[in-house]
Amino acid sequence: MRITGGSAKGQILKTLPGLLVRPTTDRVREAIFSMLSSLPSDWDRGLDLFAGTGALGIEALSREAGWIDFVDRNSKSCKIIKQNLEKTGFSDQAHVYCCPVIKALGFLEERYGLIFLDPPYADTSLGTLLTNLSASRLISADSLIIVSHASRSPLDKQYNSLSMLKEKRYGDTCISIYRKEVAA
């Protein structure tokens, strides 16, 4: 697995052995950032939930995001994320929280321009998480929420104030991008 663009392009990231983590493939990450390039967004601060190896957040840092907070509950994943940040030179632009996503949503206070969600495909709580996120203090009208999920598990077009802007399928993976609707 390598970084596909930006200042760290081509750098190989460490992964976890076995099937504990399903890293987002290079092809899908490249597609995500291609989709994001056509949408106005604030890349100053991002959040990588269910971060795994940190590939999505590190890709964003490589492409000039200012800061990324990473959240994963698995201590081995957190260690790999820190190693990957060190290897790519982005340690001073990130923080790794080793805790469940729902707990992090309770204590994080920043507003994020980019929020990546890449939960395990078997996770059935994604709709609830998006609904909770739509009401949280973490997003603003400019925030983009990028969700990787199984193609066989489609997401709704709307979760409270979050509306789907784009959706693309890549084999078994589907990428859905949401933005908060603001009352006129």
C-alpha positions in Angstrom: 0.0 0.0 0.0 1.5 3.3 -1.1 0.6 7.0 -1.0 -0.9 7.9 -4.4 -0.4 11.7 -4.5 1.1 14.8 -3.0 4.4 15.3 -1.2 4.7 11.7 0.1 3.6 10.1 -3.2 5.0 6.6 -3.7 5.9 6.0 0.0 5.0 2.6 1.1 2.8 2.4 4.3 3.0 -0.4 6.9 -0.1 -2.6 7.2 -1.3 -4.9 9.9 -0.8 -8.6 9.2 -3.8 -10.8 8.8 -7.4 -9.8 8.3 -7.8 -7.4 11.2 -7.9 -4.4 8.9 -9.2 -4.0 5.4 -7.0 -1.2 4.0 -8.5 1.1 1.4 -6.8 0.2 -1.8 -4.5 2.6 -3.7 -7.1 2.7 -6.5 -10.0 3.6 -4.2 -8.0 6.2 -2.3 -6.9 7.8 -5.6 -10.6 7.9 -6.7 -11.6 9.5 -3.4 -9.1 12.3 -3.8 -10.1 12.8 -7.4 -13.7 13.1 -6.3 -12.7 15.6 -3.5 -10.7 17.8 -6.0 -14.0 18.7 -7.7 -15.7 19.8 -4.5 -15.1 23.0 -2.6 -13.8 22.1 0.9 -11.6 23.1 3.8 -8.5 21.0 4.1 -7.2 22.8 7.2 -8.3 20.1 9.7 -9.5 16.5 9.0 -10.6 13.5 11.0 -9.9 9.8 10.1 -12.4 7.5 11.9 -11.8 3.8 11.9 -8.3 4.8 10.8 -6.8 1.3 10.5 -3.3 2.0 9.0 -4.0 5.8 8.7 -3.8 5.6 4.9 -6.7 8.0 4.2 -5.6 10.6 6.6 -2.0 10.4 5.6 -3.0 10.7 1.9 -4.9 13.9 2.9 -1.8 15.2 4.7 0.3 14.4 1.6 -2.1 16.4 -0.4 -1.7 19.5 1.8 -4.3 19.0 4.6 -3.1 21.0 7.6 -3.9 18.6 10.5 -5.5 15.1 10.8 -6.8 13.5 14.0 -6.9 9.7 13.7 -9.2 7.5 15.7 -9.0 3.7 16.0 -9.9 1.4 18.9 -7.2 -1.2 18.1 -3.9 -0.5 19.8 -2.0 -2.3 17.1 -3.6 -0.1 14.5 -2.7 3.0 16.5 0.9 1.9 16.7 1.0 1.3 12.9 -0.6 4.8 12.3 2.1 6.4 14.4 4.8 4.5 12.5 3.3 5.5 9.2 3.1 9.2 10.3 6.8 9.1 11.3 7.8 7.4 8.1 6.0 10.0 5.9 7.1 13.0 8.1 3.7 14.0 9.2 3.9 13.3 12.9 3.8 17.0 13.8 0.6 17.4 11.9 -1.5 14.7 13.5 -2.7 13.1 16.7 -3.7 9.5 17.2 -6.6 8.7 19.6 -6.7 5.0 20.5 -10.3 4.6 21.5 -13.7 3.7 20.1 -15.1 6.1 17.5 -18.3 6.8 19.6 -16.1 7.8 22.6 -14.0 10.1 20.4 -17.1 11.8 19.1 -18.0 12.6 22.7 -14.7 14.4 23.5 -13.4 15.9 20.2 -14.3 19.6 20.0 -12.7 20.9 16.7 -14.7 21.4 13.5 -13.4 19.3 10.7 -13.4 20.1 7.0 -12.9 16.5 6.0 -14.1 13.5 7.9 -13.2 10.0 6.6 -15.3 7.0 7.8 -14.0 3.6 6.8 -15.6 1.2 9.3 -15.5 -2.6 9.0 -18.0 -3.7 6.3 -19.8 -5.8 8.9 -20.5 -2.8 11.1 -24.3 -2.2 11.0 -24.2 1.0 12.9 -23.0 3.3 10.1 -26.4 4.9 9.5 -26.7 5.7 13.2 -23.2 7.1 13.3 -23.9 9.4 10.3 -27.1 10.6 12.0 -25.2 11.3 15.2 -22.4 13.0 13.2 -25.0 15.2 11.4 -26.0 16.7 14.8 -22.5 17.0 16.2 -20.4 20.1 16.8 -17.7 18.5 14.6 -19.1 19.5 11.3 -19.9 22.8 9.7 -21.6 23.8 6.4 -18.3 23.3 4.6 -17.5 19.9 6.0 -17.3 16.9 3.7 -18.0 13.4 5.1 -16.4 10.7 3.0 -17.7 7.2 3.7 -16.2 3.9 2.5 -18.7 1.0 2.7 -19.6 -2.3 1.1 -21.4 -1.9 -2.2 -24.0 -4.5 -1.0 -24.9 -2.2 1.9 -26.2 1.0 0.3 -26.5 4.2 2.4 -29.4 6.6 2.4 -29.3 9.8 0.5 -30.0 11.8 3.6 -29.1 11.5 7.3 -30.8 14.4 9.1 -28.9 17.5 7.8 -26.3 15.4 5.8 -27.1 15.1 2.1 -25.2 12.8 -0.3 -23.3 14.8 -2.9 -21.7 11.9 -4.8 -21.5 8.2 -4.8 -19.2 5.9 -6.8 -18.7 2.1 -6.8 -15.4 0.4 -7.1 -16.0 -3.4 -7.1 -16.9 -4.4 -3.5 -16.4 -0.8 -2.2 -18.7 2.2 -2.5 -17.6 5.7 -1.7 -20.4 8.1 -0.6 -19.7 11.8 0.1 -22.0 13.9 2.2 -22.3 17.6 3.1 -24.4 19.3 5.7 -27.4 21.2 4.4 -27.7 24.7 5.7 -31.1 26.3 6.0 -31.4 29.4 3.7 
